[in-house]
Amino acid sequence: MPHSASAKKRVRQNEKRRIYNKSLKSEIKTRSKTLAEAVEAKDVEKSKALFRVVVSKIDKARKNNILHRNKAARLESKLARLLNQASS
């Protein structure tokens, strides 16, 4: 347990950040699954719109060091391939 005031504050800050990071990662996963479902249904317009949203979320997570840059690139590449399947 933290004893000093600053250590207690750090614990509070870390918990807030953990919850935010977890929610953002979860949202990325959920929207990726929704995109995959739209591709399965061959809904090209919806897929393109979802792709823009998901990539934006991934970039934001990458910028704030929530996702590693290579993982972000890998996810974006995977989603782009999925979108190309829907288009063709």
CYANA upper distance limits for C-alpha pairs under 8 A (distance plus 0.5 A):
  2 PRO  CA      7 ALA  CA      5.91
  2 PRO  CA      8 LYS  CA      6.02
  2 PRO  CA     11 VAL  CA      8.47
  3 HIS  CA      7 ALA  CA      7.18
  3 HIS  CA      8 LYS  CA      7.46
  4 SER  CA      8 LYS  CA      6.86
  5 ALA  CA      9 LYS  CA      6.74
  6 SER  CA     10 ARG  CA      6.72
  7 ALA  CA     11 VAL  CA      6.88
  8 LYS  CA     12 ARG  CA      6.97
  9 LYS  CA     13 GLN  CA      6.66
 10 ARG  CA     14 ASN  CA      6.47
 11 VAL  CA     15 GLU  CA      6.73
 12 ARG  CA     16 LYS  CA      6.85
 13 GLN  CA     17 ARG  CA      6.70
 14 ASN  CA     18 ARG  CA      6.49
 15 GLU  CA     19 ILE  CA      6.77
 16 LYS  CA     20 TYR  CA      6.82
 17 ARG  CA     21 ASN  CA      6.46
 18 ARG  CA     22 LYS  CA      6.51
 19 ILE  CA     23 SER  CA      6.67
 20 TYR  CA     24 LEU  CA      6.76
 21 ASN  CA     25 LYS  CA      6.71
 21 ASN  CA     66 ILE  CA      6.78
 22 LYS  CA     26 SER  CA      6.58
 23 SER  CA     27 GLU  CA      6.57
 24 LEU  CA     28 ILE  CA      6.76
 24 LEU  CA     57 LYS  CA      8.29
 24 LEU  CA     61 ALA  CA      7.82
 25 LYS  CA     29 LYS  CA      6.84
 25 LYS  CA     61 ALA  CA      8.39
 26 SER  CA     30 THR  CA      6.65
 27 GLU  CA     31 ARG  CA      6.54
 28 ILE  CA     32 SER  CA      6.53
 28 ILE  CA     54 VAL  CA      6.79
 28 ILE  CA     57 LYS  CA      7.06
 28 ILE  CA     58 ILE  CA      7.30
 29 LYS  CA     33 LYS  CA      6.78
 30 THR  CA     34 THR  CA      6.80
 31 ARG  CA     35 LEU  CA      6.62
 31 ARG  CA     50 LEU  CA      7.81
 31 ARG  CA     54 VAL  CA      6.74
 32 SER  CA     36 ALA  CA      6.76
 32 SER  CA     54 VAL  CA      7.14
 32 SER  CA     79 LEU  CA      7.99
 33 LYS  CA     37 GLU  CA      6.75
 34 THR  CA     38 ALA  CA      6.75
 34 THR  CA     50 LEU  CA      8.36
 35 LEU  CA     39 VAL  CA      6.72
 35 LEU  CA     47 SER  CA      6.23
 35 LEU  CA     50 LEU  CA      6.39
 35 LEU  CA     51 PHE  CA      7.27
 36 ALA  CA     40 GLU  CA      6.71
 36 ALA  CA     82 LEU  CA      7.65
 37 GLU  CA     41 ALA  CA      6.73
 38 ALA  CA     42 LYS  CA      6.68
 38 ALA  CA     43 ASP  CA      5.94
 38 ALA  CA     44 VAL  CA      8.05
 38 ALA  CA     46 LYS  CA      7.12
 38 ALA  CA     47 SER  CA      6.06
 39 VAL  CA     43 ASP  CA      6.54
 39 VAL  CA     44 VAL  CA      7.45
 39 VAL  CA     47 SER  CA      6.58
 39 VAL  CA     82 LEU  CA      7.61
 39 VAL  CA     83 LEU  CA      7.26
 39 VAL  CA     85 GLN  CA      8.08
 39 VAL  CA     86 ALA  CA      5.73
 40 GLU  CA     86 ALA  CA      8.12
 42 LYS  CA     86 ALA  CA      6.28
 43 ASP  CA     47 SER  CA      6.58
 43 ASP  CA     86 ALA  CA      8.03
 44 VAL  CA     48 LYS  CA      6.70
 44 VAL  CA     86 ALA  CA      6.64
 44 VAL  CA     87 SER  CA      6.82
 45 GLU  CA     49 ALA  CA      6.87
 46 LYS  CA     50 LEU  CA      6.59
 47 SER  CA     51 PHE  CA      6.47
 47 SER  CA     83 LEU  CA      7.21
 47 SER  CA     86 ALA  CA      8.26
 48 LYS  CA     52 ARG  CA      6.93
 48 LYS  CA     83 LEU  CA      7.63
 49 ALA  CA     53 VAL  CA      7.06
 50 LEU  CA     54 VAL  CA      6.61
 51 PHE  CA     55 VAL  CA      6.55
 51 PHE  CA     79 LEU  CA      7.70
 51 PHE  CA     80 ALA  CA      8.24
 51 PHE  CA     83 LEU  CA      7.99
 52 ARG  CA     56 SER  CA      6.62
 53 VAL  CA     57 LYS  CA      6.83
 54 VAL  CA     58 ILE  CA      6.66
 55 VAL  CA     59 ASP  CA      6.56
 55 VAL  CA     76 GLU  CA      6.76
 56 SER  CA     60 LYS  CA      6.71
 57 LYS  CA     61 ALA  CA      6.72
 58 ILE  CA     62 ARG  CA      6.60
 58 ILE  CA     67 LEU  CA      8.25
 58 ILE  CA     72 ALA  CA      6.58
 58 ILE  CA     75 LEU  CA      8.48
 58 ILE  CA     76 GLU  CA      8.09
 59 ASP  CA     63 LYS  CA      6.55
 59 ASP  CA     72 ALA  CA      7.60
 60 LYS  CA     64 ASN  CA      6.86
 61 ALA  CA     65 ASN  CA      6.69
 61 ALA  CA     66 ILE  CA      5.45
 61 ALA  CA     67 LEU  CA      6.09
 62 ARG  CA     66 ILE  CA      6.35
 62 ARG  CA     67 LEU  CA      5.39
 62 ARG  CA     68 HIS  CA      6.71
 62 ARG  CA     69 ARG  CA      6.33
 62 ARG  CA     72 ALA  CA      6.77
 65 ASN  CA     69 ARG  CA      8.40
 67 LEU  CA     71 LYS  CA      6.98
 67 LEU  CA     72 ALA  CA      6.66
 68 HIS  CA     72 ALA  CA      6.71
 69 ARG  CA     73 ALA  CA      6.71
 70 ASN  CA     74 ARG  CA      6.54
 71 LYS  CA     75 LEU  CA      6.61
 72 ALA  CA     76 GLU  CA      6.69
 73 ALA  CA     77 SER  CA      6.57
 74 ARG  CA     78 LYS  CA      6.63
 75 LEU  CA     79 LEU  CA      6.71
 76 GLU  CA     80 ALA  CA      6.57
 77 SER  CA     81 ARG  CA      6.75
 78 LYS  CA     82 LEU  CA      6.85
 79 LEU  CA     83 LEU  CA      6.66
 80 ALA  CA     84 ASN  CA      6.66
 81 ARG  CA     85 GLN  CA      6.85
 82 LEU  CA     86 ALA  CA      7.14
 83 LEU  CA     87 SER  CA      6.86
 84 ASN  CA     88 SER  CA      6.71
